[in-house]
């Protein structure tokens, strides 16, 4: 039976001007698609997002430049841009700020080439409502913008406060919920101790920020398992898999272990890249939940690795006794003057230890539980049943074509979501290669909107 699929779309509003939203706007122009309005509430994050705008000069991409082109059909685009500026080559781990400059340059070049097709708007969209076949978007500043279709490119939600911490009970400045907001080393002395809650990439960034800011005290990172991201190494290119290697988690682990004996663990993990989304899509809800509970921490530290120079700096901090990592669980945090007493249970023990710290920094990383979000737009969309969390509550539910699934299970034909908030359906959708593929596919569909017929179209 035929149905209308995205037909008659002449204007697309994109909510969120980070990597995903910016790239969609660029691709719509490149594909000859509908006119687009790109809306970003923070001027400094336009075309950069949090990842590339708040980074310190010492923070590097954790992927070599060769794999970081923003354009799916031009894999060498970023390397050419980099070489033209004398800033590196295909093997370089580029500063994240430089990559932000690249994205902004690409956006501005696209606007200059066709200014009537792409418009920038600043402000926060706080509500969305149906307006005919399309939508009206309500900015916080007042007024309404109308569009035939809307794409939510919201990026990651801020981290939740870890259990055991009551920020209101602590002295001002003792708890920092966001390592990117302000100077996390402000007011600290050489005899102070800082607790990082988490030991992944965000914690590594925070530790480097503290060091770059001149903090001379001690930093301890605590996470459930005490795992730290592994380093990149010069290895032969992995042979990508083209078929799912295993039907169960235990069989997958066995496959990776066997493959690692032949090509090293890096090659074994990298070989899974082409089939990761396929494996996730084929897994049932119980298997996905088991993966998140038991395998995800190990996947993250092996899959999302550190640039060699960053790994060297982390090791130097550890050898100097200025950074340590422990596995354990926070039990409770009590105020102690300007600082706090942290009670925690080391992994594998029943006893609780106490640790006096001057500052606690939440480094648990981005979250995706919509039901805990304080974002005005998300709360409004949830309240009106226009969106719903995915089954695992790690993002927002979408279908295979990026259409948002409403609270009643219906599909909103002209409301889409792209980026990390779609991880529940795709899992691997945080790295540039995955985001540019998702982006490319949606841009092409919007550019070729038409009447179609037949099942499954």
C-alpha positions as CSV (number, residue, x, y, z in Angstrom):
1,X,0.0,0.0,0.0
2,X,1.4,3.4,-1.0
3,X,1.9,6.2,1.5
4,X,3.4,9.7,1.6
5,X,7.0,9.6,2.7
6,X,8.5,12.9,3.4
7,X,7.0,14.5,0.3
8,X,6.5,18.2,-0.1
9,X,9.3,19.1,2.3
10,X,10.7,22.5,1.3
11,X,12.1,23.8,4.7
12,X,13.9,21.8,7.4
13,X,14.6,23.2,10.8
14,X,17.6,21.5,12.5
15,X,17.6,21.9,16.3
16,X,21.2,21.7,17.5
17,X,24.3,23.1,15.7
18,X,26.9,20.7,17.0
19,X,28.6,18.1,14.7
20,X,25.5,16.2,13.7
21,X,23.3,19.2,13.1
22,X,25.9,21.1,11.2
23,X,26.8,18.2,9.0
24,X,23.2,17.6,8.1
25,X,22.8,21.2,7.1
26,X,25.9,21.0,4.9
27,X,24.8,17.7,3.3
28,X,21.3,19.1,2.6
29,X,22.9,21.9,0.5
30,X,25.4,19.5,-1.1
31,X,22.6,17.1,-2.1
32,X,20.4,19.8,-3.4
33,X,17.9,19.2,-0.7
34,X,15.3,21.5,1.1
35,X,16.2,24.9,2.5
36,X,17.5,24.5,6.0
37,X,17.6,26.6,9.2
38,X,20.3,25.5,11.7
39,X,19.5,26.5,15.2
40,X,22.1,26.6,18.0
41,X,21.6,28.1,21.4
42,X,25.3,28.6,22.3
43,X,27.1,30.8,19.8
44,X,30.5,29.4,20.8
45,X,29.3,25.8,20.1
46,X,28.1,26.4,16.5
47,X,29.6,23.8,14.3
48,X,31.7,22.6,17.3
49,X,29.4,21.2,19.9
50,X,30.8,20.5,23.4
51,X,33.4,18.1,22.2
52,X,35.3,20.7,20.0
53,X,34.4,24.0,21.7
54,X,35.2,23.4,25.4
55,X,38.4,21.4,24.8
56,X,41.7,22.6,26.0
57,X,44.5,23.1,23.5
58,X,46.2,19.9,24.7
59,X,43.1,17.8,24.1
60,X,43.5,15.6,21.0
61,X,41.2,13.7,18.8
62,X,41.3,10.0,19.7
63,X,41.3,9.1,16.0
64,X,43.9,9.8,13.4
65,X,43.1,12.5,10.8
66,X,42.8,10.0,8.0
67,X,39.5,8.8,9.5
68,X,38.0,12.2,10.3
69,X,36.7,13.6,7.1
70,X,33.2,15.1,7.6
71,X,32.2,14.1,4.1
72,X,31.3,10.5,3.3
73,X,32.0,10.9,-0.4
74,X,35.4,12.7,0.1
75,X,37.4,10.6,2.7
76,X,40.5,12.8,2.3
77,X,38.7,16.1,2.7
78,X,40.0,16.8,6.3
79,X,43.5,15.7,5.5
80,X,43.7,18.1,2.6
81,X,42.4,20.9,4.8
82,X,45.0,20.0,7.5
83,X,47.9,19.8,5.1
84,X,47.0,23.1,3.4
85,X,47.3,24.8,6.8
86,X,50.5,23.0,7.7
87,X,48.8,21.5,10.8
88,X,49.5,17.8,10.2
89,X,48.9,14.8,7.9
90,X,46.9,11.6,7.7
91,X,48.6,10.1,10.8
92,X,48.2,13.1,13.0
93,X,46.1,13.1,16.2
94,X,44.8,16.6,15.8
95,X,43.8,19.0,18.7
96,X,40.1,18.9,19.1
97,X,39.9,22.7,18.7
98,X,41.5,22.4,15.3
99,X,38.8,20.0,14.3
100,X,36.2,22.4,15.4
101,X,37.9,25.1,13.2
102,X,37.6,22.6,10.3
103,X,33.8,22.1,10.9
104,X,33.2,25.8,11.2
105,X,35.1,26.5,8.0
106,X,33.1,23.9,6.1
107,X,29.9,25.4,7.4
108,X,30.8,28.9,6.4
109,X,32.0,27.8,3.0
110,X,28.7,26.1,2.4
111,X,26.7,29.2,3.4
112,X,28.8,31.5,1.3
113,X,28.3,29.2,-1.8
114,X,24.5,29.2,-1.4
115,X,23.3,31.6,1.3
116,X,19.6,31.3,0.3
117,X,19.6,27.6,1.1
118,X,21.1,27.6,4.6
119,X,20.3,30.1,7.4
120,X,21.7,30.2,10.9
121,X,19.6,31.1,13.9
122,X,20.6,31.5,17.5
123,X,18.5,30.7,20.6
124,X,17.0,27.9,22.5
125,X,14.0,26.0,21.2
126,X,11.8,25.3,24.2
127,X,8.7,23.8,22.5
128,X,7.6,22.1,19.4
129,X,4.0,21.8,18.1
130,X,2.2,20.6,15.0
131,X,1.4,23.3,12.5
132,X,-0.5,21.9,9.5
133,X,1.6,19.1,8.0
134,X,4.8,20.6,9.5
135,X,5.8,22.1,12.9
136,X,6.1,25.3,14.7
137,X,9.2,25.8,16.9
138,X,9.0,28.2,19.9
139,X,12.3,29.9,20.9
140,X,12.8,31.0,24.5
141,X,13.0,34.6,23.3
142,X,9.5,34.5,21.9
143,X,8.0,34.2,18.4
144,X,7.6,31.0,16.3
145,X,9.5,29.5,13.4
146,X,7.7,27.2,11.1
147,X,9.2,24.3,9.1
148,X,7.9,21.4,7.0
149,X,10.1,19.0,8.9
150,X,12.3,19.1,12.1
151,X,15.4,17.3,12.9
152,X,16.5,17.0,16.5
153,X,20.3,17.0,16.7
154,X,20.5,17.4,20.4
155,X,23.9,15.8,21.1
156,X,24.5,14.2,24.4
157,X,22.5,14.9,27.5
158,X,24.6,16.2,30.5
159,X,25.7,13.6,33.0
160,X,23.5,12.8,35.9
161,X,24.6,13.4,39.5
162,X,26.1,10.0,40.7
163,X,24.2,8.2,43.6
164,X,25.5,9.2,47.0
165,X,26.2,12.8,46.1
166,X,23.9,15.7,47.2
167,X,25.3,18.8,45.6
168,X,23.1,21.1,47.7
169,X,24.7,19.8,50.9
170,X,28.3,20.6,49.8
171,X,30.1,23.9,49.9
172,X,29.9,26.0,46.8
173,X,32.4,24.9,44.2
174,X,33.2,21.6,45.9
175,X,31.1,19.6,43.4
176,X,31.5,20.3,39.7
177,X,28.7,18.6,37.7
178,X,30.3,19.4,34.3
179,X,34.1,19.3,33.8
180,X,33.7,21.6,30.8
181,X,31.9,24.4,32.7
182,X,34.4,26.8,34.2
183,X,37.9,26.2,35.6
184,X,37.8,22.9,37.6
185,X,41.2,23.8,39.1
186,X,40.1,27.2,40.4
187,X,41.0,27.7,44.1
188,X,42.9,24.5,44.5
189,X,46.3,24.2,46.2
190,X,49.2,21.9,46.0
191,X,48.1,19.9,49.1
192,X,44.6,19.4,47.8
193,X,43.1,16.2,46.4
194,X,40.5,16.0,43.6
195,X,38.1,13.1,43.0
196,X,37.1,12.3,39.5
197,X,33.9,10.2,39.4
198,X,34.6,8.0,36.4
199,X,37.8,6.8,34.7
200,X,37.0,6.9,31.0
201,X,37.7,9.5,28.4
202,X,36.0,12.3,30.3
203,X,38.1,11.6,33.3
204,X,41.3,11.6,31.2
205,X,40.3,15.0,29.8
206,X,39.6,16.3,33.3
207,X,43.0,15.1,34.6
208,X,44.8,16.8,31.7
209,X,42.8,20.0,32.3
210,X,43.9,20.0,36.0
211,X,47.5,19.4,35.0
212,X,47.4,22.1,32.3
213,X,45.9,24.6,34.8
214,X,48.9,24.1,37.1
215,X,47.2,21.9,39.8
216,X,50.0,20.3,41.7
217,X,48.0,18.1,44.1
218,X,46.8,14.6,43.7
219,X,43.9,13.4,41.5
220,X,42.1,10.0,42.0
221,X,39.6,8.6,39.6
222,X,37.1,6.1,40.8
223,X,34.8,4.0,38.7
224,X,33.1,0.7,39.2
225,X,35.8,-1.4,37.5
226,X,38.7,1.1,37.5
227,X,39.3,0.7,33.7
228,X,41.2,3.3,31.8
229,X,41.1,3.8,27.9
230,X,43.9,1.9,26.1
231,X,46.3,3.6,23.8
232,X,46.5,3.6,20.0
233,X,49.4,1.8,18.5
234,X,50.9,1.5,15.0
235,X,49.4,-1.8,13.8
236,X,48.6,-3.2,10.4
237,X,45.1,-2.3,9.1
238,X,42.5,-4.7,10.4
239,X,40.6,-6.9,7.9
240,X,37.0,-5.7,8.3
241,X,34.3,-8.4,8.9
242,X,31.4,-8.5,6.6
243,X,29.2,-10.9,8.5
244,X,28.1,-11.1,12.1
245,X,30.8,-13.3,13.8
246,X,28.6,-14.6,16.6
247,X,25.0,-14.8,17.7
248,X,25.5,-14.4,21.5
249,X,27.6,-12.2,23.8
250,X,29.7,-15.2,25.1
251,X,30.4,-16.4,21.5
252,X,31.4,-12.8,20.5
253,X,33.8,-12.6,23.4
254,X,35.4,-15.9,22.3
255,X,35.6,-14.7,18.7
256,X,37.4,-11.5,19.7
257,X,39.8,-13.5,22.0
258,X,40.7,-15.9,19.2
259,X,41.1,-13.1,16.6
260,X,43.3,-11.1,19.1
261,X,45.8,-14.0,19.1
262,X,46.3,-13.6,15.4
263,X,46.1,-9.9,14.8
264,X,46.3,-8.3,18.3
265,X,43.3,-7.0,20.3
266,X,43.3,-3.7,18.4
267,X,42.8,-5.4,15.1
268,X,40.2,-7.8,16.5
269,X,38.1,-4.8,17.9
270,X,38.6,-2.7,14.8
271,X,37.5,-5.5,12.5
272,X,34.1,-5.4,14.2
273,X,33.4,-1.8,13.1
274,X,31.5,-2.6,9.8
275,X,29.2,-5.1,11.6
276,X,28.7,-3.5,15.0
277,X,25.4,-1.9,14.2
278,X,24.3,-5.1,12.5
279,X,25.1,-7.1,15.6
280,X,23.3,-4.6,17.8
281,X,20.2,-4.6,15.5
282,X,20.0,-8.4,15.6
283,X,20.3,-8.6,19.4
284,X,17.2,-8.9,21.5
285,X,16.4,-6.5,24.4
286,X,17.8,-8.9,27.1
287,X,21.1,-9.3,25.2
288,X,21.5,-5.6,24.7
289,X,20.8,-5.0,28.5
290,X,23.4,-7.6,29.3
291,X,25.9,-5.9,27.1
292,X,25.4,-2.6,28.8
293,X,25.6,-4.1,32.2
294,X,28.6,-6.4,31.8
295,X,30.5,-5.7,28.5
296,X,30.2,-2.0,27.8
297,X,33.0,-0.8,30.2
298,X,35.4,-3.2,28.5
299,X,34.1,-2.3,25.0
300,X,34.5,1.4,25.7
301,X,38.2,1.3,26.8
302,X,39.2,-0.9,23.9
303,X,37.1,0.7,21.3
304,X,37.6,4.4,22.2
305,X,41.4,4.7,22.6
306,X,43.9,7.4,23.5
307,X,46.3,9.2,21.2
308,X,49.8,7.9,22.0
309,X,51.0,11.4,23.3
310,X,48.0,11.6,25.6
311,X,48.6,8.1,26.9
312,X,52.2,9.1,27.6
313,X,51.1,12.1,29.6
314,X,48.6,10.0,31.6
315,X,51.3,7.4,32.4
316,X,53.7,10.2,33.4
317,X,51.1,11.6,35.9
318,X,50.6,8.1,37.3
319,X,54.3,7.5,37.7
320,X,54.7,10.8,39.5
321,X,51.9,9.8,41.9
322,X,49.7,12.7,40.8
323,X,47.0,10.6,39.3
324,X,45.7,7.2,40.4
325,X,42.8,5.1,39.3
326,X,40.7,2.7,41.5
327,X,37.8,0.4,41.1
328,X,35.0,0.9,43.5
329,X,31.6,2.3,44.4
330,X,30.6,5.6,46.0
331,X,28.6,5.0,49.2
332,X,28.0,8.5,50.4
333,X,29.6,11.9,50.4
334,X,29.5,14.2,53.5
335,X,30.4,17.9,53.6
336,X,33.7,18.8,55.4
337,X,34.2,22.5,55.4
338,X,35.1,23.6,51.9
339,X,35.7,20.0,50.9
340,X,34.0,16.6,51.4
341,X,34.6,13.2,52.9
342,X,34.0,10.5,50.3
343,X,33.0,7.1,51.6
344,X,33.6,4.4,49.0
345,X,33.8,0.7,48.8
346,X,36.9,-0.6,46.9
347,X,36.0,-3.2,44.2
348,X,36.1,-6.8,45.6
349,X,35.9,-5.8,49.2
350,X,33.1,-5.3,51.8
351,X,34.8,-2.6,53.7
352,X,34.2,1.1,53.3
353,X,37.0,3.6,53.1
354,X,37.0,7.4,53.7
355,X,38.7,9.9,51.5
356,X,39.0,13.6,52.1
357,X,38.9,15.7,48.9
358,X,38.8,19.4,48.1
359,X,36.7,18.9,44.9
360,X,34.6,16.3,43.2
361,X,34.2,16.4,39.4
362,X,31.5,14.4,37.7
363,X,33.3,12.5,34.9
364,X,30.7,9.8,34.3
365,X,30.2,11.0,30.8
366,X,27.1,11.8,28.8
367,X,23.8,10.1,29.6
368,X,20.7,9.4,27.6
369,X,17.9,8.9,30.1
370,X,15.2,11.3,28.8
371,X,13.1,10.9,31.9
372,X,15.8,12.5,34.0
373,X,16.5,15.4,31.6
374,X,15.8,18.9,32.7
375,X,15.9,20.2,29.1
376,X,12.8,22.3,28.4
377,X,12.3,20.9,24.9
378,X,12.7,17.3,25.9
379,X,10.3,17.7,28.8
380,X,7.7,19.3,26.6
381,X,8.0,16.6,23.9
382,X,7.8,13.8,26.5
383,X,4.8,15.4,28.2
384,X,2.9,15.7,25.0
385,X,3.8,12.2,23.9
386,X,5.7,13.3,20.8
387,X,8.8,11.3,21.7
388,X,9.6,8.4,24.0
389,X,12.7,6.9,25.5
390,X,14.2,3.8,23.8
391,X,13.7,0.5,25.6
392,X,17.0,0.7,27.5
393,X,16.6,4.4,28.3
394,X,19.9,5.4,26.8
395,X,18.4,7.7,24.2
396,X,15.3,8.5,22.1
397,X,13.5,5.9,20.1
398,X,13.7,6.2,16.3
399,X,12.9,3.9,13.4
400,X,15.4,2.8,10.7
401,X,14.9,6.0,8.7
402,X,15.6,8.2,11.8
403,X,11.9,9.1,12.2
404,X,11.0,9.8,15.9
405,X,8.7,7.2,17.5
406,X,5.9,8.9,19.5
407,X,4.7,7.9,22.9
408,X,1.9,5.7,21.5
409,X,4.3,3.9,19.2
410,X,3.4,5.7,16.0
411,X,6.0,7.2,13.7
412,X,6.2,11.0,13.1
413,X,6.8,11.2,9.4
414,X,8.3,14.7,9.5
415,X,10.1,14.6,12.9
416,X,13.6,13.1,13.0
417,X,16.5,12.6,15.4
418,X,20.1,12.0,14.6
419,X,23.3,11.7,16.6
420,X,24.1,10.2,20.0
421,X,20.5,10.3,21.2
422,X,19.7,7.5,18.7
423,X,22.2,5.1,20.3
424,X,19.4,2.8,21.6
425,X,18.7,1.7,18.0
426,X,22.2,1.8,16.6
427,X,24.6,1.7,19.5
428,X,27.6,2.9,17.5
429,X,26.6,6.4,16.6
430,X,29.0,8.6,18.5
431,X,32.1,8.5,16.3
432,X,32.5,10.6,13.2
433,X,32.4,7.7,10.7
434,X,29.0,6.5,12.1
435,X,27.6,10.0,12.4
436,X,28.5,11.0,8.9
437,X,26.9,7.8,7.5
438,X,23.6,8.4,9.4
439,X,23.8,12.0,8.3
440,X,24.4,11.2,4.7
441,X,21.4,8.8,4.5
442,X,18.9,11.3,6.1
443,X,20.1,14.2,3.9
444,X,19.6,12.0,0.7
445,X,16.1,11.0,1.8
446,X,15.1,14.6,2.5
447,X,16.7,15.7,-0.8
448,X,14.8,13.1,-2.8
449,X,11.4,13.4,-1.0
450,X,8.7,12.0,-3.2
451,X,5.6,9.8,-3.4
452,X,6.6,6.2,-3.1
453,X,4.6,3.0,-3.1
454,X,5.1,-0.5,-1.9
455,X,5.7,-2.3,1.4
456,X,8.7,-1.3,3.4
457,X,9.5,2.0,1.6
